[in-house]
């Protein structure tokens, strides 16, 4: 394949509306060609605004006959993604999913196997894997610019609204802030260390009554990596948190804020700059996935990568309940 690949967006909430759809104008390899929605009036509005085809969820199989769609980007609640991915794979289209890949490692494995059987790619929207400040932090750690990494602090949270919200519904979300925003902290720790945790601990808080009847309100967790590296992380739906700090033998570096869609800022203990031009995270991740499809190269954000995170999250939830 050459030129721009056609993307269909499934799920037209705030992220698709305000971040992903506008990002197509800043891509080099992608174009928005279709949307999938459960509401006919919403599909008509997107068709009028972007000049795209509009499908209903029950019509996903028809994507097989649409040559303008190469990739289907799933931006639905977490627990809807397996069934949609299986349908998209049967239609012969590549699958790109918002994080987390799904709500359990078993469901992730089904998605991976279905895409492999259909000969299509499966990727996860880990935007920080393409963000220059995060890539520089990974380089500083890998090249031991400040000596070996000894400890990582990563925190991400926000004050969530009131129900009804799918993120507060366990059956749709698979969990609370850990699986939603804590996954960024987990990704950061694995990216910085280049390793997998050998043990985990966690403690969650779920206040009695109120909006957190289904999911945790806040959670702190520790990941122990080989060579004695510890990552202390926090995720919350009760308070704003947005910071990364990496402590090494001879200094430290980090980001504050660390996980914004833009306007992230870095620091180094030696006073040297850790500053790069801000990019569109969504354009970067979509372009990279399209590049991998076009060139046949492996993706750093494959379904297997998504499975690894979800498997660790399952361990963390078990530890929090122990």
Buried (B, 14 or more C-beta within 10 A) or exposed (E): EEEBBBBBBBBBEEBBBEBBBBBBEBBEBBBBBBBBBEEEEBBEBBBEEBEBBBBEBEEBEBBBEBEBBBBBBBBBBBBBBBBBBBBBBBBBBBBBBBBBBBBBBEBBBBBBBBBEEBEBBBBBBBBBBBBBBBBBBBEBBEEEBBEEBBBBBBBBBBEBEEBEEBBBBBEBBBBBBBBBBBBBBBBBBBBBBEEEBEEBBBEBBBEEEEBBEBBBBBBBBBBEBEEEBBBBBBBBBBEEBBBBBBBBEEBBBBBEBBBEBEEBBBBBBEEEEBBBEBBBBBBBBBBBBBBBBBEEEEBBBBBBBBBBBBBBBBBBBEBBEE
